[in-house]
Amino acid sequence: MPKMKTRKSASKRYSVTGSGKIKYKKQGLRHILTKKSTKRKRSLRKSGILSDPEQKRAKQLLPYG
């Protein structure tokens, strides 16, 4: 049986933690930062964890993740 292909766009956006959850970088920290509060920018720096329904969809895109 041949190897399954990984969706490269998904592999660049998501990474899998040791416990199997899917981690991603939060959006909104690239430009137009002056109007955003310091607290908001600080929280955007941290990585997020996908919700359960979203994890199910992302795992289809990452067969070996």
Secondary structure as GFF3:
##gff-version 3
##sequence-region A 1 65
A	DSSP	alpha_helix	8	13	.	.	.	ID=ss1
A	DSSP	beta_strand	14	16	.	.	.	ID=ss2
A	DSSP	beta_strand	22	25	.	.	.	ID=ss3
A	DSSP	alpha_helix	38	45	.	.	.	ID=ss4
A	DSSP	beta_strand	47	49	.	.	.	ID=ss5
A	DSSP	alpha_helix	52	61	.	.	.	ID=ss6
###
